[in-house]
Amino acid sequence: MTDYKIPVTILTGYLGSGKTTFVNYLLKEHHGLRLAIVENEFGEVGIDDGLVLQTKDEIIEMMNGCICCTVRDDLIQALMNLFTTRQGQFDAIIIETTGLADPAPVAQTFFVDENISKHFRLDAIITFIDAKHAVTHLDERKPEGVENEAVEQVAFADVLVINKIDLVSPEEIHNLKGRLRQINATAQILESTRSRVDVASVIGINAFDLAKTIEMDEEFLDTDSEHKHDKSVFSVGFVIEGEFIIKKVTEWLSNLVRTKGADIYRCKGIFAAVGCDDKFVFQGVHMLLEFGTSRELGFKLPLWSPEEKRINKFCFIGKNLDKKELSESLMSCIFNGVYPEPGPQPTTKLRFPVGSRVKVNVGDWTLGTVVMHWYRELLWESGRYAPYQIQLEGSDEVVYAPRDPNAFIRKA
């Protein structure tokens, strides 16, 4: 055991390919491995730390730069800290790189740094491929001297996971595989939906081959080589305190991806909506947008507590993004205390405090207890809120009263 080295898996793949979704899948699966996760985000505002499940596994976030260049020293420090302070407490390390990372400099670290090479071994480079948008990014023309990260990620992969196959046709998958084989003829190719793959096929597979890598890239171990990012691709982030009107922010996001989707490579965020204790999550790639409460999307983030400040985070990565314009239009969606919809308002005083025992009209009059005020109706796209959420007595069922009059809710 004196020669034992901790296996490390590098997860790479272009923006929105499904890496964080796979990390969450990995944390939920019963594979018996104790894992340490290193998260790297390109954006100036960190979102993924909020979207990664909170488990007993060690999770380290690395912000303010790309792991393949500006924060590479931070990676070395993070790995050595894990070795010195958590040795024996985990079986493997997973490094999730930013979607704009070149995996080669990250992999190089395990061979050129004496301390890292002594205690860790590179197990495999796993590259996630967005089946819907991969070809667009593989064929993207870059400025002179700038590498195409999407191509590099495919070229250095030991395993290619074609993700989101439910969004494309079998013919498109066949053509994509041919395109990938032109770049990397030896990597194993897997297919997945929502990043679900057999853990044993990507973790602990001992697939990285240094000799093969040097044969492909003679300068792989050259520490003087420099990775240049495409400066036309950049991040815009916002951290805003307050609560949003759900109808307005829904329309804002939909309009944004419809009009600027071609330039938005990745968008994601966590925010609060007036009248709702759930945290809302959105994430998108180009014109594809997933939006809803964290529970609806499977993230299961803790509810906003009554005393907690509503701190909202938004991040957009792409080209031709006007930060001032985005900021001003986004701020117009903040709730200012006067709700613009007709009917009862979240500022209206209600007859029954939380905890009150009431009768609610659910076809017949049924006893229950008020558990929440200003509950978001099931059709939340309408922007309307129900005054009361009621837990029915003798049942796990929770219902809502759409109005305050006696026709809907009355004293028990």
N, C-alpha and C positions, 0 to 999 in steps of 0.2 A: 504493500500500500504506500510505501515511501515514494514510489514513482507515479502515484495516481495524480491525474490532472482533471480539473473540473471541466466537463464538456460545456461548450457555448454554442448556441444556435443563433445565427443572424437572420432576422426576418426583414426582408426588403420587398420593394414593390412600389409602383408609382402612386401618387396621391389618390386616395380613395379606393385602393385595390382590395382592402379588407383586412389589413394587418391587425388593427386594434380589435376588430370583431373576432379575429382568430385568437388573440390573447385572452379575451373574455371567454371564448369557447374552451380554451385550454385551462383556464382557471376553474371552470365548472365541471370539466370531465373528471371521471374517477379513474385516473391513470396511475395513481400511486406515487407520482413524482412530487418532490418538494422543489418548488421553483423560485428563482429570483428573477424579476423582470426589470430590465432597464429600458425606459421610455425616452425617446428623443423626438422633440417637435421643432419644426422649422418656424412656425408662426411666432409672432411676438406676444401672443396671448395663449396660454396653455389651456387646452380643452380636454385632451385625452386622459389626463390624470383624474378628471371627474367622471369619465366614461368607463374607466377600467374598474372592474369589480373589486371591492375591498375584501380581501381574504387574508388568511394567515401567511400567504406568500409575501416575500419581500418585494416591494415595488419602488424603484428609484426613477425620478423624473429628471431629465436633462433638457434645459431650455436654452434659449438665446443663441441658437446656431445649429449648424448641421454637424452630426457626429463624425462625418468623414473628413472634416477640416477644422472649423473654428473651435469646436468643443471636444476634439479628439483627446486632448490631455485630460479633460474631465472624465472621459470614459476610462482611461487608465487608472485614474484615482478612484473612480467608483468601483471598478473591479477589485482593486487591491484592498479597498475598505471592506468589501464583501468577504474577501479571503481572510483578512485579519480579525474581523469582528463577528462574522457569521459562519466561519469554517465549520463544516459538519452539520449545518442546519439546513442545507439544501442540496439537491442532487444535480441540478443543471441551471444554467443561466440562459435566459432568452433576451436578446437585444433587439428591440423594435426600432429600426432606423426611421428617420423622416422619409417621406415619399420622394424627396429630392436628393437623397444620398446616393453616392457611388459606393457600392459595397466593397470595392477593392481596397481602399485605404483602411477601412474598418477591419477587414480580414488581415491586412498586412500587419496590423498591430500585434497579432498573436504570434508573429514570427520575428519581428525586429525589436520588440521591447523585451529585455532580458527577464524582468520580473513576471511579465504576463506570460511569456512562453514557458517559464519554469512551472507555473501553477495552473495554467489553463490550456485547453486544446480546442481548436475550432472544429466543431462536430459537423456542421453543414450550413450552407447558405440557402435559405428557402425564399423564393421570390413569388409573391402573389401577383396575379395578372387580372386586371379588370377586363373581362371578356367583351364588355360593351365599348370601351374606349381605348383599348391597348394599341390597336393599329394606328390610331390618330397620333398617339404620343411616340410610338416607335418611328413613325415617318416624319416627325416634326423636324424642320430644318433649324439648326442652331447657329449662332454667330461663330465666326472663325475662332478656333482655339477652345471652344466650349464643347464638352462632351454631352451627348444625349444620355441623360441618366436612365431613362427607360430602357435603352439598349444595353447599357452597362449592367443594369440589374438582371436582365435576362442572360447576358453573356457569362456572368460569374455564378449563376445559380447551379446548385446541385440538384434541387428539386424545383420545378415550376408548377405552381398551383393556379390553374385557370379557374378563377372565381366568378360568381354571378352568371353561371351558365343558364340560369332560368330567364335571363334577359335577352338571350340571343338564340338563333336557330342552329340546328345541328350542322348545317352547311357553313355557317360563320365560325363555329368552333373548329371544324375541319380545316378551314382556310387559315385560322389563327395559329393552329398547331404547325402548319406548314411554314408560316412566317417565323415562328419561334425556333423551329428546327434550322432555319437558315442562319440564325444567330448562335444557337447552342444545340449541337447535334447529339450531345451525350446526356443531358439532364433528364431525369425522370419527369414525366408530365402526369399530374393528377387533375381531376376536375372536382369542383365543389360549388355548393350554394350556401350563401351566408357563411363562408369560410369554414365549413364543417368538413374536416378531413380526419382520417385515422391518425391519431397522435403518434402511434408507433411508426408511421411512414414518414414522419418529418422530424421527430425528436429522438435523439440517441441512435442515429443511423450511421454515424462514423463515415460520412460520405465525402468530406472535403479532401481533395487530392492536391497537395502542393505542387508536385511535379507536373500534373496536367495544367494547373493554373499558370505556372511559369512558361510552359510550352505555348500557352495561348497569349500570355502577356509577359514578354521578357523583362519588362521594367517593374514587375509586380513588387519586388522587394526594394525598389529604389525609393528611399525615404525623401529624396529631394524633389520628386515629381509633385506637381501641384494640381489639385482639382479645382477647376473654375466653374462656378455656377452661372447659369443663364440669368443675368441681372434683370432681364425683362419680366421674369417670374418673381413675384415678391408677395409678401404677406401684409395684410391690413387687419388689425385687431382692435377690439373695443372692450373696455371694462366699464359697465354702467350700473349705477345704483338706481333701483326703482322697480316698478312693475309695469308690464306691457299689456295693452289691450289686445286680446288674442285675435280678434277679427282683423285689426289693423296690421299686426306683425305677420299674420298668415298671408294677407294680401301683398304685403311688402316683399316677403320672401318669394312668393310665387311670381310676382312681377320681375324681381331681380334675376331669377334663374331663367325666366322666359326671354328677357331682353339682353342679358349679359352672360348667359350660360356658356357660350362658346369660350369666353375668356376666364370663367371661374373654374379652375381645375379642382378646387376643393373648398367646401364651406362647412362649418360646424359651429355649434354653440349650445349653451345651457342658459335658460333664462326663466324668470318668474312672470306669471300672468296674474292680473288682479282678480281676486275672488277665488283663487285656487291654490291649494297648498302643494300640489304636485310640481316638480321641476319639469319644465318642457325642454326637449332636446330636438335639434335638427342637425342633419348632416346630408351633404349632397356632393355629387360629382357632375360637373357641367350642368345639364338641364334635368338631371334626376335628383329628386329631393325627397328625403324621408323626414317626417315631422310628426310629433306627438308628445305625450307625457313620457317620462322615463319608464314608467311601468308598462305603458302600451308598447314601447319599443324594446322592452326586455332588459333595460339597464338597472331598474329598481334602485334609483338613487333615493336617499332619505328625503322625506318631505321637508319643506321649509318649516322651521320651528317659529313660534310666535315672536320670539325675541331676536331672531336672526335677520341681519340685514340682507335685503334682496340684491345680491351682487350678480349681475348678468355678464356672460362672456360670449363674444362673437369673434370668429376668425374666418378670413377669406384669403385664399391663396390663388394667384392667377396673374393675368396680364391686364394692363389698361384699367386698373382699379383706382377710382377717384375717392380718396379717403374722406375729404371734406363733404362731398356729395353723399356718400354712404352714411356718414355720421349724422348729417342734418336730416336725411329722410328717415333714418332709424329712430332718431330722437322724437320724431313726430308721432311715433307709435307708443310712447310712454303714457301711462295713465296719469292725468293731472288732477284727479279728484272729482271730475264731472264726467260721468259716462254718457256718451252720445246716443245710446239706444233708447227707444221708448220703453215704458213699463217700469217696474221697480228697479231701483238703483242700489249699488253696493254701499252708498252713503245713507240710504233710507233706514230709519230705526225700525227694527222688527219687533213683533209682539212677544216672541218666545226666545229667551236666552238659550245658549248651548247648555245641554243637560236637562232641559224641560221635558216632562212627560206629556205627550200629545196624542191626538188621534189624527191619522192622515188618510185621505180619501184615495184608496188604491182600487176602486171599484166597489168596495165596501169599506166601512170605517174600521181601521186597524190601529192598535196601540203601538207606540214607538217612542224613541228618545231622540231629541235633536242633537246631532253630533257635529254639525258644521254649518256656518252661515255662508251664503253666497257661493254655493256649489256650482261648478261649471256643468252646464247641461251636457247630455251625451252628444248632441249635435253642436259641438263647441265652435264649429266654423261660423255659426250664426253670430257669435259674439255675445250671446245672452247668458245670464246667470240665474240659477234658481235660488231663492232666498234661503231654503232649508234643505239640509241633507238629514235623513232620519233612519236610524237603525230600528227595524221592526222587532217587537218583542217575540221571544221564542223562536227566532230565525236568524240566520246569518245574512239575510237579505238587507241591503241598504237601498232606500228609494229617495227621491227628491220631490219636494212640493214646489211647483212652478210659480206659485203666487202666495201671498200672505193671507187673503181673506178666508172666512170660515168655510167657504165652499171647497177649499183645498186642505186646510189644516185648522184644527181647533183644540182647545184645552181638553185634556183627558178627563 
